[in-house]
Amino acid sequence: MSAIMQILIDLQKWIYGSISAYLDAFSTTGDWSALATVLPIGIVFGAIHALTPGHGKTVLASYMVGSRLAIWKSAGIAAVLSVTHVVSAVILALAGAPLLSRTIVGAGQSDILENVSRGLIALIGVWLLVRAIRAKPHLHGEGLAVAFVAGLVPCPLTLFAMFLAIARGVPQAGLTFAAAMLIGISITLAAVAIATTIARDRVVHLVERHGRSVAVVSRIMDATAGVLLILIGVWALR
């Protein structure tokens, strides 16, 4: 596992360096055709970057464990999380909010939004746990709320690209990169959501084959999801 993480870290360094080089080149030449040729690479960057910690994968998978969403709805929840994750970073960068660090090195952080998001995630976990204990039904739009809350943590790669592009006087190039990276991030998060949903459905099917109560298993999954989200939120706030 540590070897895989090291590979991801090395890839991340390469991605940051490559984006910096592309934006520097564009700020000098203003050649949109040259920038357009690297947009597919931006999609790959986004997909790889989303594999690293901090993109809502654990929150997404935890919620999918306790939900009853179909595969296509799970993918939709992942898309909402991805859009919120990237757009929140774009808005912060364009607004020049004081939440952003003043250096390019620290441009991937927004502590207030991150803490708000993680606190809300813990509260959602409490709700899921209470609902499991009381056997209450899922609320309409609950998954969208979870996706939005998890996505409030701005994407560090998007913040970096936007911050660097603004510093170079080419914010439009940063927006272009952000759009490409959004596609890649969406692909990775959708894969996580779909894989978790398929695994959950297989467990439920296995339970049905052995004559066990699906309702009881669903409550256990809800409780498990709630505990995981509480741990994620509380641990991140420490």
C-alpha positions as CSV (number, residue, x, y, z in Angstrom):
1,M,0.0,0.0,0.0
2,S,2.8,2.4,0.9
3,A,4.4,1.7,-2.5
4,I,1.2,2.6,-4.3
5,M,0.8,5.8,-2.3
6,Q,4.4,6.7,-3.2
7,I,3.6,6.2,-6.8
8,L,0.6,8.5,-6.5
9,I,2.6,11.1,-4.7
10,D,5.2,11.0,-7.4
11,L,2.5,11.3,-10.1
12,Q,1.1,14.2,-8.2
13,K,4.4,16.1,-8.2
14,W,4.7,15.4,-11.9
15,I,1.1,16.8,-12.5
16,Y,1.8,20.0,-10.5
17,G,5.0,20.5,-12.4
18,S,3.4,19.9,-15.8
19,I,0.5,22.2,-15.1
20,S,2.9,24.9,-14.0
21,A,4.9,24.5,-17.2
22,Y,1.8,24.5,-19.5
23,L,0.5,27.7,-17.8
24,D,3.9,29.4,-18.0
25,A,4.1,28.6,-21.7
26,F,0.6,29.8,-22.4
27,S,1.1,33.1,-20.5
28,T,4.1,33.7,-22.8
29,T,2.7,32.6,-26.2
30,G,-1.1,32.9,-25.7
31,D,-1.4,30.0,-28.2
32,W,-4.8,28.5,-27.5
33,S,-4.3,25.7,-30.0
34,A,-1.2,24.5,-28.1
35,L,-3.2,24.6,-24.8
36,A,-6.1,22.7,-26.4
37,T,-3.8,19.8,-27.3
38,V,-3.0,19.3,-23.6
39,L,-6.6,19.2,-22.4
40,P,-6.9,15.4,-22.7
41,I,-3.8,15.3,-20.4
42,G,-5.8,17.6,-18.0
43,I,-8.5,14.9,-17.9
44,V,-5.9,12.3,-17.0
45,F,-4.4,14.6,-14.4
46,G,-7.8,15.0,-12.8
47,A,-8.5,11.2,-12.8
48,I,-5.1,10.4,-11.2
49,H,-5.3,13.3,-8.8
50,A,-8.6,12.1,-7.5
51,L,-7.0,8.8,-6.5
52,T,-5.0,10.7,-3.8
53,P,-6.5,11.5,-0.4
54,G,-8.8,14.4,0.1
55,H,-11.4,14.1,-2.7
56,G,-14.5,12.7,-0.9
57,K,-13.9,9.1,-2.0
58,T,-14.2,7.7,1.6
59,V,-17.3,9.8,2.3
60,L,-18.9,8.8,-1.0
61,A,-18.2,5.1,-0.5
62,S,-19.3,5.2,3.2
63,Y,-22.7,6.7,2.2
64,M,-23.1,4.3,-0.7
65,V,-22.7,1.4,1.8
66,G,-25.8,2.5,3.7
67,S,-27.9,3.9,0.8
68,R,-30.4,2.1,-1.4
69,L,-29.4,4.0,-4.5
70,A,-29.3,2.4,-7.9
71,I,-26.0,2.4,-9.9
72,W,-27.0,5.3,-12.1
73,K,-28.1,7.4,-9.1
74,S,-24.8,6.6,-7.4
75,A,-22.9,7.9,-10.4
76,G,-25.1,11.1,-10.3
77,I,-24.2,11.6,-6.7
78,A,-20.5,11.3,-7.6
79,A,-21.0,13.9,-10.4
80,V,-22.5,16.4,-7.9
81,L,-19.6,15.8,-5.5
82,S,-17.1,16.3,-8.4
83,V,-18.7,19.5,-9.6
84,T,-19.0,21.0,-6.1
85,H,-15.4,20.0,-5.4
86,V,-14.0,21.8,-8.5
87,V,-16.4,24.7,-8.7
88,S,-15.8,25.7,-5.0
89,A,-12.1,25.9,-5.8
90,V,-12.8,28.0,-8.9
91,I,-15.1,30.4,-7.0
92,L,-12.5,30.8,-4.2
93,A,-9.7,31.6,-6.6
94,L,-11.7,34.0,-8.8
95,A,-13.1,35.8,-5.8
96,G,-9.6,36.2,-4.3
97,A,-11.1,35.1,-1.0
98,P,-8.9,35.7,2.1
99,L,-9.4,32.0,2.9
100,L,-6.8,31.2,0.3
101,S,-3.2,31.0,1.3
102,R,-1.0,33.7,-0.1
103,T,1.6,31.4,-1.6
104,I,1.4,29.1,-4.5
105,V,2.7,26.3,-2.3
106,G,-0.2,26.7,0.1
107,A,-2.8,27.4,-2.6
108,G,-4.4,24.0,-2.2
109,Q,-5.9,24.8,1.2
110,S,-9.0,26.6,2.5
111,D,-9.2,25.7,6.2
112,I,-12.5,27.3,7.0
113,L,-14.4,25.5,4.2
114,E,-12.7,22.3,5.0
115,N,-13.6,22.4,8.6
116,V,-17.2,23.4,7.9
117,S,-17.5,20.5,5.4
118,R,-16.0,17.9,7.8
119,G,-18.2,19.1,10.7
120,L,-21.3,18.7,8.5
121,I,-20.1,15.3,7.4
122,A,-19.9,14.2,11.1
123,L,-23.4,15.5,11.7
124,I,-24.7,13.5,8.7
125,G,-23.0,10.5,10.2
126,V,-24.9,11.1,13.4
127,W,-28.1,11.4,11.5
128,L,-27.5,8.1,9.6
129,L,-26.7,6.3,12.9
130,V,-29.8,7.7,14.7
131,R,-31.9,6.7,11.6
132,A,-30.5,3.2,11.7
133,I,-31.3,2.8,15.4
134,R,-34.9,4.2,14.9
135,A,-35.5,2.4,11.6
136,K,-36.4,5.7,9.8
137,P,-36.6,5.8,6.0
138,H,-34.1,7.7,3.8
139,L,-34.9,11.3,3.0
140,H,-35.5,12.5,-0.6
141,G,-32.4,14.2,-1.8
142,E,-30.2,13.0,1.1
143,G,-27.5,11.7,-1.2
144,L,-27.3,15.1,-3.0
145,A,-26.8,16.8,0.3
146,V,-24.0,14.4,1.3
147,A,-22.3,15.0,-2.1
148,F,-22.6,18.8,-1.8
149,V,-21.2,18.8,1.8
150,A,-18.3,16.6,0.9
151,G,-17.6,18.7,-2.2
152,L,-17.2,21.9,-0.2
153,V,-13.6,20.9,0.4
154,P,-12.0,22.7,-2.6
155,C,-10.0,20.6,-5.0
156,P,-6.3,21.4,-4.3
157,L,-5.2,20.8,-7.8
158,T,-7.9,23.2,-9.2
159,L,-7.0,25.8,-6.6
160,F,-3.3,25.4,-7.6
161,A,-4.1,25.7,-11.4
162,M,-6.4,28.7,-10.9
163,F,-4.1,30.5,-8.5
164,L,-1.1,30.0,-10.8
165,A,-3.1,31.1,-13.9
166,I,-4.4,34.2,-12.1
167,A,-0.8,35.0,-11.0
168,R,0.3,34.7,-14.6
169,G,-2.5,36.9,-15.9
170,V,-4.3,34.0,-17.8
171,P,-7.3,33.0,-15.6
172,Q,-9.1,31.7,-18.8
173,A,-6.4,29.1,-19.1
174,G,-7.0,28.1,-15.5
175,L,-10.7,27.7,-16.1
176,T,-9.9,25.6,-19.2
177,F,-7.7,23.3,-17.1
178,A,-10.3,23.2,-14.4
179,A,-13.0,22.0,-16.8
180,A,-10.7,19.2,-18.1
181,M,-9.8,18.1,-14.7
182,L,-13.4,18.1,-13.6
183,I,-14.1,15.4,-16.2
184,G,-11.2,13.3,-14.9
185,I,-12.2,13.7,-11.3
186,S,-15.8,12.7,-12.1
187,I,-14.6,9.5,-13.8
188,T,-12.7,8.4,-10.8
189,L,-15.4,9.3,-8.2
190,A,-18.1,7.7,-10.4
191,A,-16.0,4.5,-10.5
192,V,-15.8,4.5,-6.7
193,A,-19.5,5.0,-6.3
194,I,-20.4,2.4,-8.8
195,A,-18.0,-0.2,-7.4
196,T,-19.3,0.4,-3.9
197,T,-22.9,0.1,-5.0
198,I,-22.3,-3.1,-6.9
199,A,-20.5,-4.6,-3.8
200,R,-23.4,-3.5,-1.5
201,D,-26.0,-5.0,-3.8
202,R,-24.1,-8.3,-3.9
203,V,-24.0,-8.4,-0.1
204,V,-27.7,-7.8,0.0
205,H,-28.4,-10.5,-2.6
206,L,-26.3,-12.9,-0.7
207,V,-28.3,-12.2,2.5
208,E,-31.5,-12.8,0.6
209,R,-30.3,-16.1,-0.7
210,H,-29.7,-17.3,2.9
211,G,-33.1,-16.2,4.1
212,R,-31.9,-13.3,6.3
213,S,-33.8,-10.1,6.8
214,V,-32.8,-7.4,4.3
215,A,-34.3,-4.7,6.5
216,V,-32.0,-5.7,9.3
217,V,-28.9,-5.8,7.1
218,S,-29.9,-2.4,5.6
219,R,-30.0,-0.9,9.2
220,I,-26.6,-2.4,9.9
221,M,-25.2,-0.8,6.7
222,D,-26.8,2.5,7.6
223,A,-25.3,2.3,11.1
224,T,-21.9,1.4,9.6
225,A,-22.0,4.3,7.2
226,G,-23.0,6.7,10.0
227,V,-20.1,5.6,12.2
228,L,-17.6,5.9,9.3
229,L,-18.8,9.4,8.5
230,I,-18.6,10.4,12.1
231,L,-15.0,9.1,12.4
232,I,-14.1,10.8,9.1
233,G,-15.5,14.2,10.2
234,V,-14.1,14.1,13.8
235,W,-10.7,12.7,12.8
236,A,-10.2,15.4,10.1
237,L,-11.2,18.2,12.6
238,R,-8.5,17.2,15.1
